[in-house]
Amino acid sequence: MINLDVLIMASSRPQLIPYCLQSFERFVESQQTNIKFRYLLHEDFVFPKESEKVIQWAKKWGKFDVIIEGNPKKGPWYGYGSYV
């Protein structure tokens, strides 16, 4: 079994994150790999109302192991640095 981190930086795009992750999952399932994913989300509150929608969706999806909210926005390197 291979462990792999998947870092998602949504940047206030609630309409894209479900599409992105569902497409990714379909691809992975089609490859029949032996990989265990750890899903990490960093949401930088560029547009706070949209970011709230991203966070709500991520919690509802239930597969994120870690969710970091950059509120107020802190930039993408803050999120990346929080995981490594």
The first five atom37 places (N, CA, C, CB, O) and aatype in JSON, in Angstrom:
{
  "aatype": [12, 9, 2, 10, 3, 19, 10, 9, 12, 0, 15, 15, 1, 14, 5, 10, 9, 14, 18, 4, 10, 5, 15, 13, 6, 1, 13, 19, 6, 15, 5, 5, 16, 2, 9, 11, 13, 1, 18, 10, 10, 8, 6, 3, 13, 19, 13, 14, 11, 6, 15, 6, 11, 19, 9, 5, 17, 0, 11, 11, 17, 7, 11, 13, 3, 19, 9, 9, 6, 7, 2, 14, 11, 11, 7, 14, 17, 18, 7, 18, 7, 15, 18, 19],
  "atom_mask": [
    [1, 1, 1, 1, 1],
    [1, 1, 1, 1, 1],
    [1, 1, 1, 1, 1],
    [1, 1, 1, 1, 1],
    [1, 1, 1, 1, 1],
    [1, 1, 1, 1, 1],
    [1, 1, 1, 1, 1],
    [1, 1, 1, 1, 1],
    [1, 1, 1, 1, 1],
    [1, 1, 1, 1, 1],
    [1, 1, 1, 1, 1],
    [1, 1, 1, 1, 1],
    [1, 1, 1, 1, 1],
    [1, 1, 1, 1, 1],
    [1, 1, 1, 1, 1],
    [1, 1, 1, 1, 1],
    [1, 1, 1, 1, 1],
    [1, 1, 1, 1, 1],
    [1, 1, 1, 1, 1],
    [1, 1, 1, 1, 1],
    [1, 1, 1, 1, 1],
    [1, 1, 1, 1, 1],
    [1, 1, 1, 1, 1],
    [1, 1, 1, 1, 1],
    [1, 1, 1, 1, 1],
    [1, 1, 1, 1, 1],
    [1, 1, 1, 1, 1],
    [1, 1, 1, 1, 1],
    [1, 1, 1, 1, 1],
    [1, 1, 1, 1, 1],
    [1, 1, 1, 1, 1],
    [1, 1, 1, 1, 1],
    [1, 1, 1, 1, 1],
    [1, 1, 1, 1, 1],
    [1, 1, 1, 1, 1],
    [1, 1, 1, 1, 1],
    [1, 1, 1, 1, 1],
    [1, 1, 1, 1, 1],
    [1, 1, 1, 1, 1],
    [1, 1, 1, 1, 1],
    [1, 1, 1, 1, 1],
    [1, 1, 1, 1, 1],
    [1, 1, 1, 1, 1],
    [1, 1, 1, 1, 1],
    [1, 1, 1, 1, 1],
    [1, 1, 1, 1, 1],
    [1, 1, 1, 1, 1],
    [1, 1, 1, 1, 1],
    [1, 1, 1, 1, 1],
    [1, 1, 1, 1, 1],
    [1, 1, 1, 1, 1],
    [1, 1, 1, 1, 1],
    [1, 1, 1, 1, 1],
    [1, 1, 1, 1, 1],
    [1, 1, 1, 1, 1],
    [1, 1, 1, 1, 1],
    [1, 1, 1, 1, 1],
    [1, 1, 1, 1, 1],
    [1, 1, 1, 1, 1],
    [1, 1, 1, 1, 1],
    [1, 1, 1, 1, 1],
    [1, 1, 1, 0, 1],
    [1, 1, 1, 1, 1],
    [1, 1, 1, 1, 1],
    [1, 1, 1, 1, 1],
    [1, 1, 1, 1, 1],
    [1, 1, 1, 1, 1],
    [1, 1, 1, 1, 1],
    [1, 1, 1, 1, 1],
    [1, 1, 1, 0, 1],
    [1, 1, 1, 1, 1],
    [1, 1, 1, 1, 1],
    [1, 1, 1, 1, 1],
    [1, 1, 1, 1, 1],
    [1, 1, 1, 0, 1],
    [1, 1, 1, 1, 1],
    [1, 1, 1, 1, 1],
    [1, 1, 1, 1, 1],
    [1, 1, 1, 0, 1],
    [1, 1, 1, 1, 1],
    [1, 1, 1, 0, 1],
    [1, 1, 1, 1, 1],
    [1, 1, 1, 1, 1],
    [1, 1, 1, 1, 1]
  ],
  "atom_positions": [
    [[0.85, -1.18, 0.0], [0.0, 0.0, 0.0], [0.89, 1.24, 0.0], [-0.97, 0.0, 1.23], [1.84, 1.34, 0.78]],
    [[0.58, 2.15, -0.87], [1.29, 3.42, -0.96], [0.41, 4.5, -0.35], [1.67, 3.76, -2.44], [-0.79, 4.55, -0.64]],
    [[0.97, 5.36, 0.48], [0.25, 6.49, 1.04], [0.63, 7.74, 0.25], [0.56, 6.67, 2.55], [1.81, 7.99, -0.02]],
    [[-0.37, 8.52, -0.12], [-0.14, 9.71, -0.92], [-1.02, 10.84, -0.43], [-0.39, 9.42, -2.4], [-2.23, 10.68, -0.28]],
    [[-0.41, 12.01, -0.19], [-1.17, 13.2, 0.2], [-1.65, 13.93, -1.04], [-0.33, 14.14, 1.1], [-0.9, 14.09, -2.01]],
    [[-2.89, 14.37, -1.01], [-3.46, 15.17, -2.09], [-3.85, 16.5, -1.48], [-4.71, 14.45, -2.76], [-4.81, 16.6, -0.71]],
    [[-3.09, 17.55, -1.83], [-3.34, 18.89, -1.3], [-4.19, 19.66, -2.3], [-2.01, 19.65, -1.02], [-3.8, 19.85, -3.45]],
    [[-5.36, 20.09, -1.84], [-6.29, 20.87, -2.65], [-6.29, 22.3, -2.12], [-7.72, 20.25, -2.63], [-6.47, 22.53, -0.92]],
    [[-6.09, 23.25, -3.01], [-6.19, 24.66, -2.67], [-7.34, 25.23, -3.48], [-4.83, 25.44, -2.95], [-7.19, 25.52, -4.66]],
    [[-8.5, 25.39, -2.84], [-9.72, 25.7, -3.57], [-9.85, 27.17, -3.96], [-10.9, 25.32, -2.74], [-10.44, 27.47, -5.0]],
    [[-9.32, 28.07, -3.18], [-9.33, 29.5, -3.48], [-10.7, 30.04, -3.87], [-8.36, 29.78, -4.59], [-10.86, 30.65, -4.93]],
    [[-11.66, 29.82, -3.02], [-13.0, 30.4, -3.16], [-13.73, 29.97, -4.43], [-12.9, 31.9, -3.13], [-14.41, 30.78, -5.06]],
    [[-13.59, 28.7, -4.8], [-14.24, 28.2, -6.01], [-15.13, 27.0, -5.69], [-13.2, 27.82, -7.07], [-14.79, 25.86, -6.03]],
    [[-16.27, 27.24, -5.04], [-17.13, 26.12, -4.64], [-17.72, 25.36, -5.82], [-18.25, 26.63, -3.77], [-18.08, 24.19, -5.68]],
    [[-17.81, 25.98, -6.97], [-18.37, 25.29, -8.13], [-17.38, 24.32, -8.75], [-18.82, 26.3, -9.18], [-17.79, 23.41, -9.47]],
    [[-16.09, 24.47, -8.48], [-15.07, 23.62, -9.1], [-14.58, 22.48, -8.22], [-13.91, 24.45, -9.5], [-14.21, 21.42, -8.74]],
    [[-14.58, 22.65, -6.93], [-13.98, 21.63, -6.06], [-14.7, 20.28, -6.15], [-14.0, 22.11, -4.62], [-14.02, 19.26, -6.18]],
    [[-16.03, 20.23, -6.2], [-16.66, 18.9, -6.35], [-16.28, 18.24, -7.68], [-18.19, 19.01, -6.25], [-15.98, 17.05, -7.72]],
    [[-16.3, 19.0, -8.73], [-15.95, 18.48, -10.06], [-14.52, 17.95, -10.06], [-16.13, 19.57, -11.14], [-14.26, 16.85, -10.55]],
    [[-13.61, 18.71, -9.52], [-12.19, 18.33, -9.48], [-12.0, 17.02, -8.72], [-11.35, 19.44, -8.82], [-11.37, 16.09, -9.23]],
    [[-12.54, 16.94, -7.53], [-12.31, 15.76, -6.69], [-13.05, 14.54, -7.19], [-12.72, 16.05, -5.27], [-12.52, 13.42, -7.11]],
    [[-14.25, 14.71, -7.7], [-14.98, 13.57, -8.23], [-14.3, 13.02, -9.48], [-16.43, 13.95, -8.54], [-14.25, 11.81, -9.68]],
    [[-13.78, 13.9, -10.32], [-13.03, 13.47, -11.5], [-11.77, 12.73, -11.1], [-12.68, 14.67, -12.4], [-11.42, 11.7, -11.69]],
    [[-11.08, 13.24, -10.1], [-9.86, 12.61, -9.6], [-10.17, 11.21, -9.07], [-9.22, 13.48, -8.5], [-9.46, 10.25, -9.37]],
    [[-11.23, 11.1, -8.28], [-11.59, 9.79, -7.73], [-11.94, 8.79, -8.83], [-12.78, 9.93, -6.77], [-11.53, 7.63, -8.77]],
    [[-12.68, 9.22, -9.83], [-13.03, 8.31, -10.94], [-11.77, 7.84, -11.66], [-13.98, 9.01, -11.94], [-11.67, 6.66, -12.01]],
    [[-10.83, 8.74, -11.87], [-9.58, 8.36, -12.52], [-8.82, 7.34, -11.68], [-8.71, 9.59, -12.78], [-8.36, 6.32, -12.2]],
    [[-8.68, 7.61, -10.41], [-7.94, 6.71, -9.52], [-8.6, 5.34, -9.48], [-7.85, 7.29, -8.1], [-7.92, 4.31, -9.56]],
    [[-9.92, 5.31, -9.36], [-10.63, 4.03, -9.33], [-10.43, 3.25, -10.63], [-12.13, 4.25, -9.07], [-10.34, 2.03, -10.6]],
    [[-10.37, 3.95, -11.74], [-10.2, 3.26, -13.03], [-8.8, 2.67, -13.18], [-10.47, 4.23, -14.17], [-8.6, 1.76, -13.98]],
    [[-7.84, 3.16, -12.42], [-6.47, 2.66, -12.51], [-6.22, 1.45, -11.63], [-5.51, 3.75, -12.14], [-5.2, 0.77, -11.78]],
    [[-7.12, 1.17, -10.72], [-7.01, 0.04, -9.8], [-5.65, 0.02, -9.1], [-7.24, -1.27, -10.54], [-4.95, -0.99, -9.08]],
    [[-5.3, 1.16, -8.55], [-4.02, 1.29, -7.85], [-4.15, 0.85, -6.39], [-3.51, 2.73, -7.92], [-5.26, 0.69, -5.88]],
    [[-3.03, 0.66, -5.77], [-2.98, 0.29, -4.36], [-2.48, 1.49, -3.56], [-2.05, -0.96, -4.14], [-1.46, 1.43, -2.88]],
    [[-3.23, 2.6, -3.67], [-2.83, 3.85, -3.03], [-3.89, 4.26, -2.02], [-2.61, 4.95, -4.08], [-5.08, 4.23, -2.31]],
    [[-3.43, 4.65, -0.85], [-4.31, 5.24, 0.16], [-4.05, 6.74, 0.15], [-4.08, 4.62, 1.6], [-2.93, 7.19, 0.37]],
    [[-5.11, 7.51, -0.11], [-4.98, 8.95, -0.19], [-5.34, 9.61, 1.13], [-5.85, 9.51, -1.3], [-6.25, 9.18, 1.84]],
    [[-4.59, 10.65, 1.44], [-4.93, 11.54, 2.55], [-5.26, 12.88, 1.91], [-3.75, 11.66, 3.63], [-4.39, 13.53, 1.33]],
    [[-6.52, 13.29, 2.02], [-6.97, 14.52, 1.39], [-6.78, 15.7, 2.35], [-8.45, 14.41, 0.97], [-7.23, 15.66, 3.49]],
    [[-6.11, 16.73, 1.86], [-5.82, 17.93, 2.63], [-6.41, 19.13, 1.89], [-4.27, 18.11, 2.84], [-6.24, 19.25, 0.67]],
    [[-7.1, 19.99, 2.59], [-7.69, 21.17, 1.98], [-7.16, 22.42, 2.64], [-9.23, 21.13, 2.07], [-7.17, 22.54, 3.87]],
    [[-6.69, 23.35, 1.83], [-6.38, 24.68, 2.32], [-7.29, 25.65, 1.59], [-4.86, 25.05, 2.1], [-7.2, 25.8, 0.37]],
    [[-8.17, 26.29, 2.33], [-9.08, 27.27, 1.73], [-8.69, 28.66, 2.22], [-10.57, 26.96, 2.1], [-8.87, 29.0, 3.39]],
    [[-8.15, 29.44, 1.31], [-7.77, 30.82, 1.59], [-8.99, 31.69, 1.29], [-6.52, 31.27, 0.75], [-9.52, 31.65, 0.18]],
    [[-9.43, 32.44, 2.24], [-10.66, 33.2, 2.11], [-10.47, 34.44, 1.24], [-11.17, 33.6, 3.5], [-10.5, 35.57, 1.73]],
    [[-10.29, 34.22, -0.06], [-10.16, 35.31, -1.02], [-11.51, 36.02, -1.14], [-9.68, 34.78, -2.4], [-11.58, 37.25, -1.07]],
    [[-12.56, 35.24, -1.33], [-13.94, 35.74, -1.34], [-14.67, 34.99, -0.24], [-14.64, 35.55, -2.76], [-15.1, 33.86, -0.45]],
    [[-14.81, 35.61, 0.94], [-15.3, 34.89, 2.12], [-16.59, 34.11, 1.93], [-15.49, 35.85, 3.21], [-16.69, 32.98, 2.41]],
    [[-17.59, 34.68, 1.25], [-18.86, 33.95, 1.09], [-18.66, 32.68, 0.26], [-19.91, 34.86, 0.43], [-19.24, 31.64, 0.57]],
    [[-17.85, 32.77, -0.77], [-17.58, 31.6, -1.6], [-16.73, 30.58, -0.83], [-16.86, 32.01, -2.89], [-16.94, 29.38, -0.97]],
    [[-15.8, 31.07, -0.04], [-14.96, 30.17, 0.76], [-15.79, 29.41, 1.78], [-13.86, 30.96, 1.46], [-15.53, 28.23, 2.03]],
    [[-16.78, 30.06, 2.36], [-17.67, 29.36, 3.3], [-18.37, 28.2, 2.61], [-18.71, 30.33, 3.9], [-18.56, 27.14, 3.2]],
    [[-18.77, 28.4, 1.35], [-19.41, 27.33, 0.59], [-18.44, 26.17, 0.37], [-19.93, 27.86, -0.77], [-18.83, 25.01, 0.44]],
    [[-17.18, 26.5, 0.1], [-16.15, 25.45, -0.08], [-16.01, 24.64, 1.2], [-14.78, 26.08, -0.49], [-16.0, 23.41, 1.16]],
    [[-15.9, 25.32, 2.33], [-15.72, 24.64, 3.61], [-16.94, 23.77, 3.92], [-15.5, 25.67, 4.75], [-16.79, 22.63, 4.37]],
    [[-18.14, 24.3, 3.69], [-19.35, 23.52, 3.94], [-19.37, 22.26, 3.07], [-20.6, 24.37, 3.67], [-19.69, 21.18, 3.55]],
    [[-19.02, 22.4, 1.79], [-19.01, 21.24, 0.91], [-17.97, 20.23, 1.37], [-18.72, 21.68, -0.54], [-18.24, 19.03, 1.41]],
    [[-16.78, 20.72, 1.73], [-15.7, 19.81, 2.15], [-16.1, 19.01, 3.39], [-14.42, 20.61, 2.43], [-15.82, 17.82, 3.47]],
    [[-16.74, 19.65, 4.33], [-17.18, 18.94, 5.54], [-18.28, 17.93, 5.2], [-17.68, 19.95, 6.61], [-18.3, 16.83, 5.74]],
    [[-19.17, 18.32, 4.32], [-20.24, 17.41, 3.91], [-19.68, 16.22, 3.14], [-21.28, 18.15, 3.05], [-20.14, 15.09, 3.33]],
    [[-18.69, 16.45, 2.28], [-18.06, 15.38, 1.5], [-17.47, 14.35, 2.45], [-16.96, 15.95, 0.56], [-17.55, 13.14, 2.2]],
    [[-16.86, 14.81, 3.53], [-16.41, 13.93, 4.6], [-15.13, 13.16, 4.37], [0.0, 0.0, 0.0], [-14.78, 12.3, 5.18]],
    [[-14.42, 13.43, 3.29], [-13.21, 12.66, 3.01], [-11.92, 13.42, 3.29], [-13.21, 12.21, 1.59], [-10.83, 12.87, 3.15]],
    [[-12.03, 14.68, 3.69], [-10.82, 15.44, 3.99], [-10.3, 15.04, 5.36], [-11.09, 16.97, 3.95], [-11.04, 15.03, 6.34]],
    [[-9.02, 14.71, 5.4], [-8.38, 14.38, 6.67], [-7.99, 15.64, 7.43], [-7.14, 13.51, 6.43], [-7.97, 15.66, 8.66]],
    [[-7.68, 16.7, 6.67], [-7.26, 17.97, 7.26], [-7.91, 19.09, 6.46], [-5.7, 18.11, 7.27], [-7.91, 19.08, 5.23]],
    [[-8.48, 20.07, 7.17], [-9.0, 21.28, 6.53], [-8.4, 22.47, 7.26], [-10.58, 21.33, 6.57], [-8.57, 22.63, 8.47]],
    [[-7.68, 23.3, 6.5], [-7.12, 24.53, 7.07], [-7.81, 25.71, 6.4], [-5.56, 24.59, 6.87], [-7.88, 25.79, 5.18]],
    [[-8.3, 26.61, 7.23], [-8.97, 27.8, 6.73], [-8.06, 29.0, 6.92], [-10.33, 28.02, 7.44], [-7.68, 29.33, 8.04]],
    [[-7.7, 29.65, 5.82], [-6.9, 30.87, 5.87], [-7.85, 32.06, 5.94], [0.0, 0.0, 0.0], [-8.11, 32.71, 4.93]],
    [[-8.35, 32.35, 7.12], [-9.3, 33.43, 7.28], [-8.86, 34.31, 8.43], [-10.74, 32.9, 7.51], [-9.03, 33.93, 9.59]],
    [[-8.3, 35.49, 8.15], [-8.19, 36.14, 6.84], [-7.16, 35.43, 5.96], [-7.82, 37.62, 7.01], [-6.33, 34.67, 6.44]],
    [[-7.24, 35.71, 4.66], [-6.38, 35.02, 3.7], [-4.91, 35.19, 4.07], [-6.63, 35.54, 2.29], [-4.47, 36.25, 4.51]],
    [[-4.15, 34.09, 3.86], [-2.75, 34.07, 4.23], [-1.85, 33.68, 3.07], [-2.53, 33.12, 5.38], [-0.62, 33.76, 3.19]],
    [[-2.42, 33.27, 1.98], [-1.63, 32.88, 0.82], [-1.41, 31.38, 0.77], [0.0, 0.0, 0.0], [-1.49, 30.7, 1.8]],
    [[-1.13, 30.86, -0.43], [-1.03, 29.41, -0.6], [0.13, 28.77, 0.15], [-0.89, 29.09, -2.04], [0.03, 27.6, 0.53]],
    [[1.21, 29.48, 0.37], [2.36, 28.86, 1.03], [2.08, 28.61, 2.49], [3.59, 29.72, 0.88], [2.7, 27.73, 3.1]],
    [[1.17, 29.37, 3.07], [0.77, 29.11, 4.46], [0.14, 27.72, 4.55], [-0.23, 30.2, 4.98], [0.47, 26.92, 5.43]],
    [[-0.76, 27.44, 3.62], [-1.42, 26.13, 3.63], [-0.43, 25.01, 3.4], [0.0, 0.0, 0.0], [-0.46, 24.0, 4.1]],
    [[0.44, 25.18, 2.42], [1.41, 24.15, 2.1], [2.33, 23.91, 3.29], [2.23, 24.54, 0.86], [2.6, 22.77, 3.65]],
    [[2.81, 24.97, 3.89], [3.72, 24.86, 5.02], [3.09, 24.21, 6.23], [0.0, 0.0, 0.0], [3.79, 23.65, 7.08]],
    [[1.79, 24.28, 6.33], [1.09, 23.67, 7.46], [1.07, 22.15, 7.39], [-0.32, 24.19, 7.54], [0.89, 21.48, 8.4]],
    [[1.25, 21.61, 6.19], [1.16, 20.17, 5.99], [2.5, 19.45, 6.02], [0.48, 19.89, 4.7], [2.57, 18.27, 6.34]],
    [[3.56, 20.16, 5.68], [4.85, 19.47, 5.6], [5.62, 19.51, 6.88], [5.69, 20.07, 4.52], [6.72, 18.98, 6.95]]
  ]
}
